[in-house]
Amino acid sequence: DQQVKQNSPSLSVQEGRISILNCDYTNSMFDYFLWYKKYPAEGPTFLISISSIKDKNEDGRFTVFLNKSAKHLSLHIVPSQPGDSAVYFCAALYNNAGNMLTFGGGTRLMVKP
Amino acid sequence: DAGITQSPRYKITETGRQVTLMCHQTWSHSYMFWYRQDLGHGLRLIYYSAAADITDKGEVPDGYVVSRSKTENFPLTLESATRSQTSVYFCASARRGRGDTQYFGPGTRLTVL
């Protein structure tokens, strides 16, 4: 059973608008969360992270929100650009599991010009 | 060039054959990882290594063998390939443990006929 889920396999957004990618998790032992971005034929690259002691982390156009009570996190991209078109993976880390990441299934974001 | 590389990038093999996927990083990162990416499952951890000569199982280790005699190399061997091992394989490295950013290689697309 997947412990990290991204229920939307794809999302289409107009350039300049906000993109919101969602991620749900089931294990309350997760205490650190990351988003990775992946272009075709390339490996994933780290985008942004958040610790469970925070509820928001911002880096430029990217903001991650964490709602621990709902076991839900989201990635906001504002404004969205065509170059943001990629697959986005959320990942989670146990509080005592070293660097072993558990990934969600990914959401393909398409930003239309 | 510095970074993390994987070889081959593409491989077609037959059921029952042994296949080795290579991973090399030039950063002297302590941690290295092998993931497989399958549609709907995101990335799943196969094996990881915290240092040379230290390896441990991830989520889906069955059918795979790893070794790490040198810090910079982390080969993954499929001892007797099966069709279910058709996938895209990613190697990653991280400088240290918990929460440190993992840097991914470009991936190897393996097809088992």
HADDOCK unambig.tbl for C-alpha pairs under 7 A between the chains (distance, minus, plus):
assign (segid A and resid 41 and name CA) (segid B and resid 106 and name CA) 6.67 0.50 0.50
assign (segid A and resid 42 and name CA) (segid B and resid 106 and name CA) 4.55 0.50 0.50
assign (segid A and resid 42 and name CA) (segid B and resid 107 and name CA) 6.69 0.50 0.50
assign (segid A and resid 43 and name CA) (segid B and resid 90 and name CA) 6.87 0.50 0.50
assign (segid A and resid 43 and name CA) (segid B and resid 104 and name CA) 5.17 0.50 0.50
assign (segid A and resid 43 and name CA) (segid B and resid 105 and name CA) 5.32 0.50 0.50
assign (segid A and resid 43 and name CA) (segid B and resid 106 and name CA) 4.40 0.50 0.50
assign (segid A and resid 43 and name CA) (segid B and resid 107 and name CA) 6.00 0.50 0.50
assign (segid A and resid 44 and name CA) (segid B and resid 104 and name CA) 5.95 0.50 0.50
assign (segid A and resid 45 and name CA) (segid B and resid 103 and name CA) 6.64 0.50 0.50
assign (segid A and resid 45 and name CA) (segid B and resid 104 and name CA) 6.75 0.50 0.50
assign (segid A and resid 46 and name CA) (segid B and resid 101 and name CA) 6.76 0.50 0.50
assign (segid A and resid 98 and name CA) (segid B and resid 97 and name CA) 5.62 0.50 0.50
assign (segid A and resid 98 and name CA) (segid B and resid 98 and name CA) 4.65 0.50 0.50
assign (segid A and resid 99 and name CA) (segid B and resid 97 and name CA) 5.26 0.50 0.50
assign (segid A and resid 99 and name CA) (segid B and resid 98 and name CA) 4.52 0.50 0.50
assign (segid A and resid 99 and name CA) (segid B and resid 99 and name CA) 5.90 0.50 0.50
assign (segid A and resid 103 and name CA) (segid B and resid 42 and name CA) 5.94 0.50 0.50
assign (segid A and resid 103 and name CA) (segid B and resid 43 and name CA) 5.71 0.50 0.50
assign (segid A and resid 103 and name CA) (segid B and resid 44 and name CA) 6.85 0.50 0.50
assign (segid A and resid 104 and name CA) (segid B and resid 41 and name CA) 6.89 0.50 0.50
assign (segid A and resid 104 and name CA) (segid B and resid 42 and name CA) 5.42 0.50 0.50
assign (segid A and resid 105 and name CA) (segid B and resid 40 and name CA) 5.07 0.50 0.50
assign (segid A and resid 105 and name CA) (segid B and resid 41 and name CA) 4.67 0.50 0.50
assign (segid A and resid 105 and name CA) (segid B and resid 42 and name CA) 3.70 0.50 0.50
assign (segid A and resid 106 and name CA) (segid B and resid 42 and name CA) 5.76 0.50 0.50
